[in-house]
Amino acid sequence: MTRPAVLIAGASIAGPALAYWLNRYGWDTTVVERAPEFRAGGQNIDVRGAARQVLRRAGLEDAVREATTGEVGTRFLGRDGRVVAEFPAQRSDTAGATAEVEVLRGDLARILVDATAGCTEYRYGDEIAALDDTGSDVVVTFASGSQERFDLVVAADGLRSSTRRLAVAGPVTIRPLGMEITYLTIPRGDGDNDWWNWYTAPGGRGVTLRPDRHGTTRAFLSSIIYDHRAGTWHERRSAADHQARLREQFQDAGWQARRILDALDDADDMYFESIAQVRAPRWASGRTALLGDAAWCATPVSGMGTSLAIVGAYVLAGELAAHADLREAFAGYERVMRPYVDQAQHLPPGVPRIANPRTRAGLAVFHTALRLAATPVAGRLGGRLFTPPADHIDLPDYAHLERTTH
């Protein structure tokens, strides 16, 4: 019997995770990635709840645990660097601002790519330029000029997916949340520690430092957009223009802001995003489907992006293995994942602005609320305050469908 062949766009988390599970069900998998080589960079990400269960079923949980950053919890700081409130990491699959399993995006992607070695073909430096769904297969034209046929094409290439508009007919809404985040890696300083140190300055500006396991420190600068541009999505800028914008915004922010600004010129993995949610009325059409942020981006402030990608890949692969008819497989994918995604996208009222006050008075109120949440009496409230809906899914078991071991 001919093995079904799938082309997956995107080699970050969702794409390799889908390839991993499809390999176990006997599919041929190819992943195409526009970056010229494997992308090792990236910031801290959480693996929570149901995603932890998926990693256990995959036999990858120990490898991910060994790659954790060592972050011991989250500290909110005042202008002078004094601790306003702290929330130690929770020893559970789900709770807390710092999850028990905190790992760098690049390290988790490497684990997944390595786990598919010998079973999945990775093509770097190329992307999908056109799709022709014939009904019996999909003719794919690549940017490199080559053309091939696949039984299925899955877009897992992120929030700004270039494959999404080719893959699924119908409206997709991108809802900006009015917040920009710039990420970069800086040299570790003598005063750096293993906490996620989170400082907020008036004007809706955030400065954070987080530990990693590579001898450096992961930083980000965030800003709330209060003017008319809050309704737009991802203003395009050159690196030079963006750095000039950051220096103007953060020069008087306080705490470690100037240290981060001084590191901008030498940062080789700086990137920024205007955070937004993706709302798609359907995630599949014909022989094409969406997965991960390309399908349902919940934004970094949800704390659920990576968990949704891992669980979504597991469910999509399992439903494809369980049903010969793609329509039935996609219906099962929607049935299992849609409620889980809806929960993750339902952010608390006021997020992200509530944690990024504009005025000093608003910042004082925010700090008072944090101090209260960090007290022993209100400890449970503090846990709920930072706990995403990571367990609210009835995870199917597809083990009986496996044809190969990995």
C-alpha positions as CSV (number, residue, x, y, z in Angstrom):
1,M,0.0,0.0,0.0
2,T,1.3,3.5,-0.9
3,R,2.1,5.6,2.1
4,P,0.2,8.9,2.1
5,A,2.5,11.9,1.7
6,V,2.0,15.3,3.5
7,L,3.8,18.6,2.9
8,I,4.1,20.7,6.0
9,A,5.0,24.4,5.8
10,G,7.0,25.6,8.9
11,A,9.8,24.0,10.9
12,S,9.3,25.6,14.3
13,I,7.1,23.6,16.8
14,A,3.8,22.7,15.2
15,G,5.3,21.4,11.9
16,P,7.9,19.0,13.3
17,A,5.4,17.9,16.0
18,L,2.9,17.0,13.3
19,A,5.6,15.2,11.3
20,Y,6.6,13.2,14.3
21,W,3.1,11.8,14.9
22,L,2.4,11.2,11.2
23,N,5.6,9.2,11.0
24,R,4.3,6.9,13.8
25,Y,1.1,6.4,11.8
26,G,3.0,5.4,8.6
27,W,2.9,8.7,6.6
28,D,5.6,10.1,4.5
29,T,6.4,13.7,5.7
30,T,8.2,16.6,4.2
31,V,8.7,20.0,6.0
32,V,9.5,23.1,4.0
33,E,10.9,26.1,5.8
34,R,11.7,29.5,4.3
35,A,14.6,30.2,6.6
36,P,17.9,29.1,5.0
37,E,18.8,26.7,7.9
38,F,17.4,25.5,11.2
39,R,16.5,28.4,13.5
40,A,18.1,27.9,16.9
41,G,17.1,31.2,18.4
42,G,13.9,32.2,20.3
43,Q,12.7,33.0,23.7
44,N,11.2,31.1,26.7
45,I,8.1,29.1,26.1
46,D,5.8,27.0,28.4
47,V,4.8,23.4,28.0
48,R,1.7,22.9,30.1
49,G,-1.2,20.6,30.8
50,A,-2.4,18.5,27.9
51,A,0.8,19.3,26.0
52,R,2.8,17.6,28.8
53,Q,0.7,14.5,28.3
54,V,1.3,14.5,24.6
55,L,5.1,14.7,25.2
56,R,4.8,11.7,27.6
57,R,3.0,9.7,24.9
58,A,5.7,10.7,22.5
59,G,8.4,9.6,24.8
60,L,10.0,13.1,24.7
61,E,9.2,14.5,28.1
62,D,12.5,13.6,29.6
63,A,14.4,15.2,26.8
64,V,12.4,18.4,27.2
65,R,12.9,18.4,30.9
66,E,16.7,18.1,30.4
67,A,16.5,21.2,28.2
68,T,14.7,23.5,30.6
69,T,16.0,27.0,31.3
70,G,16.2,26.6,35.1
71,E,13.8,29.5,35.7
72,V,12.7,29.4,39.4
73,G,9.8,31.8,39.2
74,T,8.5,35.2,38.3
75,R,9.5,38.5,40.1
76,F,7.8,41.8,39.5
77,L,10.1,44.7,40.1
78,G,9.8,48.4,40.9
79,R,11.9,51.2,39.3
80,D,14.8,50.7,41.7
81,G,14.9,47.0,41.0
82,R,13.4,46.1,44.3
83,V,11.0,43.1,44.3
84,V,7.3,44.1,44.4
85,A,6.0,40.5,44.4
86,E,7.3,37.1,43.5
87,F,5.6,33.9,42.3
88,P,7.8,30.8,42.5
89,A,7.5,28.2,39.8
90,Q,4.7,25.7,40.4
91,R,5.5,22.0,40.6
92,S,2.5,21.0,38.4
93,D,1.8,20.6,34.8
94,T,-0.3,23.7,34.6
95,A,-0.2,26.5,37.2
96,G,1.8,29.7,37.6
97,A,3.4,32.4,35.4
98,T,6.6,30.2,35.3
99,A,5.6,26.7,34.4
100,E,7.5,23.6,35.7
101,V,8.7,23.1,32.1
102,E,10.2,26.3,30.7
103,V,12.3,25.7,27.5
104,L,13.7,27.9,24.8
105,R,11.8,27.8,21.5
106,G,14.9,26.7,19.6
107,D,15.8,24.0,22.0
108,L,12.3,22.5,21.8
109,A,12.3,22.7,18.0
110,R,15.7,20.9,17.9
111,I,14.3,18.1,20.1
112,L,11.3,17.6,17.7
113,V,13.4,17.9,14.6
114,D,15.9,15.3,15.9
115,A,13.0,13.0,16.9
116,T,12.0,12.9,13.2
117,A,15.5,12.3,11.8
118,G,15.5,9.6,9.1
119,C,11.7,9.8,8.7
120,T,11.1,13.4,7.7
121,E,12.7,15.4,4.9
122,Y,13.5,19.0,5.8
123,R,13.9,21.5,3.0
124,Y,15.3,24.9,4.1
125,G,15.5,28.0,2.1
126,D,12.3,27.4,0.1
127,E,8.5,28.0,0.5
128,I,5.2,27.3,-1.1
129,A,4.4,29.7,-4.0
130,A,1.1,28.1,-5.3
131,L,-1.3,25.2,-4.6
132,D,-3.6,23.4,-6.9
133,D,-6.0,21.1,-5.1
134,T,-7.1,18.6,-7.9
135,G,-9.4,16.7,-5.5
136,S,-7.2,13.6,-5.7
137,D,-4.0,15.3,-4.6
138,V,-2.4,18.8,-4.3
139,V,0.0,20.1,-6.9
140,V,2.5,22.3,-5.1
141,T,4.7,24.9,-6.8
142,F,7.7,26.0,-4.7
143,A,9.4,29.4,-4.8
144,S,12.5,27.6,-6.1
145,G,10.5,26.7,-9.2
146,S,10.1,23.0,-8.6
147,Q,6.7,21.3,-8.6
148,E,5.5,18.2,-6.8
149,R,2.3,16.3,-5.8
150,F,1.2,15.6,-2.2
151,D,-1.9,13.9,-0.7
152,L,-2.2,16.7,1.9
153,V,-0.7,20.2,2.6
154,V,-0.6,21.7,6.1
155,A,0.2,25.3,6.8
156,A,2.1,25.5,10.2
157,D,4.2,28.6,9.4
158,G,3.0,30.9,12.1
159,L,1.0,34.0,12.7
160,R,2.1,35.7,9.5
161,S,1.7,32.5,7.5
162,S,2.2,33.0,3.7
163,T,0.7,29.6,3.1
164,R,-2.6,30.2,4.9
165,R,-4.1,32.3,2.1
166,L,-3.3,29.6,-0.4
167,A,-4.5,26.7,1.7
168,V,-7.9,27.5,3.1
169,A,-10.7,29.3,1.3
170,G,-12.7,31.7,3.4
171,P,-12.2,34.7,5.7
172,V,-9.4,34.7,8.3
173,T,-9.5,37.5,10.8
174,I,-6.3,38.8,12.4
175,R,-7.2,40.7,15.6
176,P,-4.4,43.0,16.8
177,L,-4.2,43.5,20.6
178,G,-2.3,46.8,20.5
179,M,1.0,45.6,21.9
180,E,4.5,45.3,20.4
181,I,7.2,43.0,21.8
182,T,10.9,43.0,20.8
183,Y,12.9,39.9,21.7
184,L,16.7,39.5,21.9
185,T,19.5,37.7,23.6
186,I,22.1,39.6,25.6
187,P,25.3,38.7,27.5
188,R,24.6,37.4,31.0
189,G,25.6,39.9,33.6
190,D,27.0,39.3,37.1
191,G,23.7,40.6,38.6
192,D,21.5,38.3,36.6
193,N,19.7,35.5,38.3
194,D,17.4,32.6,37.6
195,W,14.1,34.5,38.0
196,W,12.0,35.9,35.3
197,N,12.5,39.5,36.3
198,W,9.6,41.7,35.0
199,Y,9.7,45.5,35.3
200,T,6.9,47.8,34.1
201,A,7.4,51.5,33.5
202,P,4.7,54.2,33.0
203,G,3.5,54.5,29.5
204,G,2.6,50.8,29.1
205,R,6.3,49.8,28.7
206,G,7.7,46.5,29.9
207,V,11.3,45.3,30.4
208,T,12.0,41.7,31.3
209,L,15.1,39.4,31.7
210,R,14.9,35.7,31.8
211,P,17.6,33.0,32.3
212,D,18.6,30.4,29.7
213,R,20.8,27.4,29.8
214,H,23.4,28.7,27.3
215,G,25.1,31.3,29.5
216,T,23.2,34.2,28.1
217,T,20.1,36.2,29.1
218,R,16.8,36.4,27.2
219,A,15.4,39.9,27.1
220,F,12.3,41.6,25.8
221,L,10.9,45.1,25.5
222,S,7.2,45.5,25.2
223,S,5.0,48.6,24.6
224,I,1.3,49.2,24.5
225,I,0.1,51.2,21.5
226,Y,-2.3,53.9,22.7
227,D,-2.9,55.8,19.5
228,H,-4.8,55.1,16.3
229,R,-2.3,52.4,15.3
230,A,-3.7,50.0,17.9
231,G,-6.1,48.9,15.3
232,T,-3.4,48.0,12.8
233,W,-1.2,44.9,12.6
234,H,2.6,44.7,12.3
235,E,3.9,48.0,11.0
236,R,6.9,47.1,8.7
237,R,10.2,48.6,9.7
238,S,13.8,48.2,8.9
239,A,16.1,46.9,11.7
240,A,17.7,50.4,11.9
241,D,14.3,52.2,12.1
242,H,13.1,49.7,14.7
243,Q,16.2,50.2,16.9
244,A,15.8,54.0,16.7
245,R,12.1,53.6,17.8
246,L,13.1,51.5,20.8
247,R,15.8,53.9,21.9
248,E,13.3,56.8,21.7
249,Q,10.6,54.7,23.6
250,F,12.8,53.2,26.4
251,Q,15.7,55.6,27.0
252,D,14.0,56.9,30.2
253,A,12.2,53.7,31.2
254,G,14.5,52.8,34.1
255,W,15.9,49.6,35.6
256,Q,17.8,47.5,32.9
257,A,16.3,49.3,29.8
258,R,19.5,51.1,28.8
259,R,21.5,47.9,29.2
260,I,19.2,46.2,26.6
261,L,19.3,49.2,24.3
262,D,23.1,49.2,24.4
263,A,23.0,45.6,23.2
264,L,20.7,46.2,20.2
265,D,23.5,46.7,17.7
266,D,25.2,43.4,18.5
267,A,22.1,41.3,18.9
268,D,22.0,38.6,16.2
269,D,18.6,37.2,17.0
270,M,16.5,40.3,17.6
271,Y,13.0,40.2,16.3
272,F,9.8,41.9,17.0
273,E,6.1,41.3,16.6
274,S,2.8,43.1,16.9
275,I,0.8,40.6,18.9
276,A,-2.5,39.5,17.4
277,Q,-5.0,36.7,17.4
278,V,-6.0,34.6,14.4
279,R,-9.6,33.7,14.1
280,A,-10.5,31.2,11.3
281,P,-14.0,29.9,10.9
282,R,-12.5,26.6,9.6
283,W,-9.1,25.1,9.7
284,A,-9.3,22.8,6.6
285,S,-10.5,22.9,3.0
286,G,-10.2,20.1,0.5
287,R,-6.7,18.6,0.9
288,T,-5.3,21.5,2.9
289,A,-5.3,22.4,6.6
290,L,-4.0,25.0,9.1
291,L,-2.2,24.2,12.3
292,G,-0.7,26.1,15.2
293,D,-0.5,29.9,15.1
294,A,-1.4,29.9,11.4
295,A,-4.8,28.5,12.5
296,W,-5.5,30.0,15.9
297,C,-2.7,32.2,17.3
298,A,-3.7,33.0,20.9
299,T,-0.8,35.4,21.3
300,P,2.2,35.1,23.7
301,V,0.2,36.8,26.5
302,S,-2.2,33.7,26.6
303,G,0.7,31.5,27.7
304,M,-0.8,28.7,25.5
305,G,0.9,29.1,22.1
306,T,3.3,26.2,22.4
307,S,0.8,23.9,24.2
308,L,-1.8,24.5,21.5
309,A,0.8,23.7,18.8
310,I,1.8,20.4,20.4
311,V,-1.7,19.3,21.2
312,G,-3.0,20.4,17.8
313,A,-0.3,18.5,16.0
314,Y,-1.1,15.3,18.0
315,V,-4.9,15.6,17.4
316,L,-4.6,16.4,13.7
317,A,-2.2,13.5,13.1
318,G,-4.4,11.1,15.1
319,E,-7.6,12.1,13.3
320,L,-5.9,11.7,9.9
321,A,-4.7,8.2,10.9
322,A,-8.2,7.3,12.2
323,H,-10.2,8.3,9.1
324,A,-9.6,7.5,5.5
325,D,-11.9,10.3,4.5
326,L,-10.3,13.7,4.9
327,R,-13.6,15.4,5.7
328,E,-14.2,13.1,8.6
329,A,-10.6,13.6,9.8
330,F,-10.9,17.3,9.7
331,A,-14.3,17.2,11.4
332,G,-12.7,15.3,14.2
333,Y,-9.8,17.7,14.4
334,E,-12.3,20.7,14.7
335,R,-14.4,18.8,17.3
336,V,-11.6,18.1,19.6
337,M,-9.5,21.3,19.2
338,R,-12.1,24.1,18.7
339,P,-13.3,24.3,22.4
340,Y,-9.6,24.1,23.6
341,V,-8.6,26.9,21.3
342,D,-11.6,29.0,22.2
343,Q,-10.6,28.8,25.9
344,A,-7.0,29.8,25.2
345,Q,-8.1,32.8,23.0
346,H,-10.5,34.1,25.7
347,L,-8.2,36.4,27.5
348,P,-9.0,38.0,30.8
349,P,-10.7,41.5,30.5
350,G,-8.2,44.2,29.9
351,V,-5.3,42.0,28.8
352,P,-2.6,43.0,27.9
353,R,-3.2,46.6,29.1
354,I,-4.1,45.7,32.6
355,A,-0.5,44.5,33.3
356,N,1.0,47.5,31.5
357,P,-0.5,50.6,33.0
358,R,-0.2,53.9,31.3
359,T,0.1,56.2,34.4
360,R,2.1,56.0,37.7
361,A,-1.2,55.8,39.6
362,G,-2.3,52.8,37.5
363,L,1.1,51.2,38.1
364,A,0.8,51.7,41.8
365,V,-2.6,50.0,41.8
366,F,-1.1,47.1,39.7
367,H,1.7,46.7,42.2
368,T,-0.7,46.7,45.1
369,A,-2.7,43.9,43.4
370,L,0.5,41.9,42.9
371,R,1.5,42.2,46.5
372,L,-1.9,41.0,47.6
373,A,-1.8,38.1,45.1
374,A,1.6,37.0,46.4
375,T,0.6,36.8,50.1
376,P,0.0,33.3,51.6
377,V,-3.7,34.1,52.2
378,A,-4.2,35.0,48.5
379,G,-1.7,32.5,47.1
380,R,-4.4,30.5,45.4
381,L,-5.6,33.6,43.7
382,G,-2.1,34.4,42.5
383,G,-1.8,30.9,41.0
384,R,-5.1,31.3,39.1
385,L,-4.1,34.8,38.0
386,F,-1.2,33.4,35.9
387,T,-2.6,30.0,35.0
388,P,-3.7,29.4,31.4
389,P,-6.5,26.9,30.6
390,A,-4.1,24.2,29.8
391,D,-6.0,21.1,31.0
392,H,-9.5,21.7,29.6
393,I,-9.5,19.1,26.8
394,D,-10.5,15.5,26.6
395,L,-7.3,14.2,24.9
396,P,-8.0,11.2,22.6
397,D,-5.7,8.1,22.6
398,Y,-4.6,7.1,19.1
399,A,-1.9,4.5,20.2
400,H,-3.8,1.7,18.5
401,L,-3.3,3.4,15.1
402,E,0.5,3.4,15.2
403,R,2.3,1.5,12.5
404,T,5.9,2.3,13.3
405,T,7.8,3.1,16.5
406,H,10.1,6.2,16.7
